[in-house]
């Protein structure tokens, strides 16, 4: 099975390099590659034939929300994929699980794809319990099948610290069992957190890991291509 790759540029891509980035990445364009640029670069990426996603949107979806952007407007521009629940939104912007649930409902109404991030803050005996708790809160009253889950250990993001493949697989099994027990169709589960050329080589062997959510490295076109070469 081909892996699903989601590039989360955050705000790393220098706009002077956007055109070159698009030109080079087009060679690897397919349905299993989703690129989520920052909002400044979004319109430029939408003009390409690439599969584009958004890093965020307002949970209110109303006009009176200063500094935010609505899902309706993004969807109207052609954005069909949305990252929600990323740990940086939780840490820096105080997004609670009920807010993530509201965003997921808005995505469900549009019939778009949600890339839902969950993760543990520490690697201990409570990790799987915390993941299950997040899933129950985020997916309360949600029946959307058009979803992807990204498992991101908070302590791995941007640190270079990677869990063992065995532990990652165990956490992913827990996530997949949650949806199996709800009698939903099989959900793809990605891994994210300090993914680089070396770690992706080992982790891509796993049949449990359906793909990767890649942050900072994905904004560097040379690193991005190396990563795609490993898993293609």
C-alpha positions, 0 to 999 in steps of 0.5 A: 500500500502506498503511504499517504504523505501530508506536508505541513509547512507551518510558516517555514517556507520563504515566499521567494522559494515558492515558485521553485518549490512548486515546480520541483514538487510537481514531479511527485504529485499524486493523490497520496501527497497533500501539501498544507502551505501557510495562508500567505502562500496558499493562493499560489499553491492553489493555482498549481495542480497539487493536492492542497490542504489548510493548516487551520480555520475558525471554529465559528465559521462566522464573519465576526472572528478577527484574524481568522479565516472561515472554512467556507471561504477556504472550501470555496477556493478549492481547499478540500483537506484540513489539519485540525488538533495540531499540538501547536494549536493546542499549546500556543492558541489554547485550542481545547478538545471541544473546539477541535470537535466543532471544527470537525463538524464543520468539515463533516458538513462540507464533505471535506477531508479532516487530518486529525492530530492526537498525541501524548505529552509523555511516553508512559503508561497513560499514553494510550489512555490519553489518546483514547480520551482525545478520540472520544472527545473529538469524535463525539457525535461525529460520523464522518468517514472522510478522516485521517488520524495523525499520531504525533507524540508532543515530545517528538515534534521538533526535538529529533526524538523518535519513539521506537517503531514498536511503540508507534505501532502499538499506539496506532493499533489503539487508534485503529481499534477505536474506529473498528469498535465504532464499526467505521470503515478502516481509518488511515493513521499517520505518524508525525514528529521529527520525521527525517530521511533516516527515521522515515526509512525505518518507519515506512517498512511498517504495515501499521503506519499508513503514512506521515505528517511531516513538518519543518523538513517538508518546507525545504524542497531538497529535504522534501524530495528526499523524503518522498524518494524513500517512500515512493 
